[in-house]
Amino acid sequence: MPHLDLAPKTDLSSFRRIAIGTWKTAYDPSVYGSVRLRVDKALEYQERFREKTGRRLTLTHMMAKAVAMVLADMPDANAILRFNRIYLRRDIGVFFQVAMKDPETGELDLSGKTIHGADRLSLVDIYDDFAASVEKVRAGEDKELEGTRSTFKSIPFLLLNTVLNTIGFLSYTLNLDLRGLGIPKDPFGSVMVTNIGALGLEEAYVPLVPYSRVPLLLAMGSVEDEAVVEDGQIVVGKVMRVYATFDHRILDGSHAARMARTLKAWFEDPFGHFDPLD
């Protein structure tokens, strides 16, 4: 008689299979922290932007631009490790996780979209790029992505760790272009962002993904009404917390402090930093 009465789960999404093949141990260089952002003016900017352009701008789109400018201001954070040496990236790519349903099983799945050169793009460009790509992803019309998902569904469970680690080694450690083998070029960019507030979560820290070589992950919480001090008075303000996980081999507290200041500046003075609306 077995110790536990178990039955294997067979209808796994492609993301769940990748997750199983990713993490084997809790031994990692993760550091966790959070920053509180006042977003009253950001929400006002969002509404003004919608009125002017007809595009339904969100804080997620604004985060794409803001975090790209954070990395532009702190290029040491836009880096990867190769053979235990730090290499700086020349491009700033912002990866966003996208929630979707597996068309075959109906299981919740996660995919993503990377916006490359986000520091050089306007919010209009970021919005249009993001909207078009996410629509294709959720409709299952992204041929490159669907090919990757199908490939991972066919890999035996025992080989998931080996395959993912091998792809990471070839793509980033050896810096080989594997598009000829169906592996997208730089699919995860410089930083990963996920909007946990949209999923109904108040707080979460996202784990580092070893094979992606991304040293910084941000989780955007929901916008809440909180008591804040303004000009010596207690008032109700709109607050969003951002939960960060970073690789201590590349970043430390001094980097994080400067990056937090830059992020606050963009969200707390959006009219002075984002696209002009006049």
Secondary structure, DSSP 8 states (H G I E B T S, - for coil): --SS---------HHHHHHHHH---S---EEEEEEEEE-HHHHHHHHHHHHHH-----HHHHHHHHHHHHHHH-GGGSEEEETTEEEE-SS-EEEEEEEEE-TTT--EEEEEEEEETGGGS-HHHHHHHHHHHHHHHHTT--HHHHHHHHHHHTS-GGGHHHHHHHHHIIIIIS----GGGT--SSSS-SEEEEESGGGT-S-------GGGT--EEEEEEEEEEEEEEETTEEEEEEEEEEEEEEETTT--HHHHHHHHHHHHHHHHSHHHHS----
